[in-house]
Amino acid sequence: MPGKAAFFDVDGTLVRTNIVHAFAYYAMNEGSFLSAAVRTAGTAITGPLLWAVDQVSRKGFNELFYRYYTGMNEDRLRLLADELFTDKLEKQIYPGAYDLVAEARRSGCKIVFCTGALDFSMEPLVRHFGADDLIANRMQFVAGVATGRVVPPIVEGAHKARVIRDYCVEHGLSLDQSFAYSDSASDYPMLAVVGRPTAVNPDVRLRSLARSYEWPILDLR
């Protein structure tokens, strides 16, 4: 009999933080005060543009946003990822997140975090929860320096659904018996592709969709 998995979005679903918070932490701690100020100011100036792009395309937002990592040192980023978890991320885990993951594990699910965040940012969280696997975006590094490009394909929206479907095939898991959890309507494809979707801390659009399809709605806050 095929096994099953539980696919968890992370930002907004299990934790309060998002990819912007992670970048801000890296920018403030990666190099000199001047370089940190320049990176932070650049992000703030283009904030309205990023918001507008995100309304149209989550993929476009990711491609644009991750360009801010250009020139950052890979070793330093990986070191800072552990500090980010200890200083910020661990404190922002929703109180009910532990029980939700534990419940999925008790039901016999393989625990997989599926997120548009960068893999090195998520790895300490994966270890903390004892998750079995991670599907995340990967920054391209050349000679230990970030190019600002994400290794394709970008993990977002419809591609999350394709990744989950392929993952189940590769690992001999039943897609119909698997679970998915997310807070955002942008993850509708991810939720719709599995047999057991759940809206967690849903935004307005996802709450409406969940009610229409009679999906469970949870609030971990």
SULQUI-V330350 format. One record per pair of residues at least 6 apart in sequence whose C-alpha atoms are under 8 Angstrom apart, sorted by the first residue. I is the first residue (numbers start at 1). J is the second residue. Records with the same first field share a line. If there is no record, write none. Layout:
I->J, J
This chain:
2->172, 173, 174
3->108, 109, 110, 172, 173, 174
4->108, 109, 110, 168, 173, 174, 175, 177, 178, 179
5->108, 109, 110, 111, 112, 168, 173, 174, 175, 177, 178, 179
6->104, 109, 110, 111, 112, 178, 179, 180, 181
7->111, 112, 113, 114, 164, 178, 179, 180, 181
8->14, 111, 112, 113, 114, 115, 180, 181, 182
9->113, 114, 115, 180, 181, 182, 183
10->113, 114, 115, 182
11->17, 18, 19, 115
12->18, 182, 183, 184, 201
13->181, 182, 183, 200, 201, 220
14->93, 94, 97, 220
15->89, 92, 93, 94, 97
16->92, 93, 94
17->89, 92
18->117
19->117, 118
22->84, 121
23->69
24->40
25->84
26->77, 80
27->35, 36, 37, 39, 40
28->36, 37, 40
29->36, 80
30->36, 72, 73, 76, 77, 80
39->68
43->68
50->61, 64, 65
51->61
53->60, 61
54->60, 61
58->156, 157, 186
59->154, 155, 156, 157
62->116, 154
63->149, 150
66->148, 149, 150
67->147, 148, 149
68->148
69->146, 147, 148
70->145, 146, 147, 148, 149
71->145, 146, 147, 148
72->145, 146
73->144, 145, 146
74->141, 144, 145, 146
75->144
77->120
78->120, 121
81->120, 121, 122, 124
82->121, 124
84->121
85->121, 124, 125
89->125
90->125
94->220, 221
95->220, 221
96->220, 221
97->220
98->129
101->111, 129
104->111
105->111
109->178
110->131, 132
111->131, 132, 133
112->131, 132, 133, 134, 135
113->126, 131, 133, 134, 135, 136
114->134, 135, 136, 160
115->135, 136, 137, 155, 156
116->136, 137, 154, 155, 156
117->136, 137
118->136, 137, 138, 139
119->134, 135, 136, 137, 138
120->138
122->136
123->134
126->132, 133, 134
135->155
136->155
137->150, 151, 154, 155
138->150, 151
139->146, 147, 148, 149, 150, 151
140->146, 147, 148, 149, 150, 151
141->147
153->159
156->186, 187
157->186, 187, 188, 189, 190
158->187, 189, 190
160->187, 189, 190
161->189, 190, 191, 192, 193
164->190, 193
165->175, 193
167->173
168->174, 175
175->193, 194, 195
176->194, 195, 196
177->194, 195, 196
178->194, 195, 196
179->194, 195, 196, 197, 198
180->190, 191, 194, 196, 197, 198
181->191, 197, 198, 199, 200
182->191, 198, 199, 200, 201, 202
183->199, 200, 201, 202, 203, 206
184->199, 202, 203, 205, 206
185->202, 203, 205, 206, 209
188->206
191->197, 198
197->215, 216
198->210, 215, 216, 217, 218
199->206, 207, 210, 215, 216, 217, 218
200->217, 218, 219, 220
201->217, 218, 219, 220, 221
202->217, 218, 219
207->217
210->216, 217
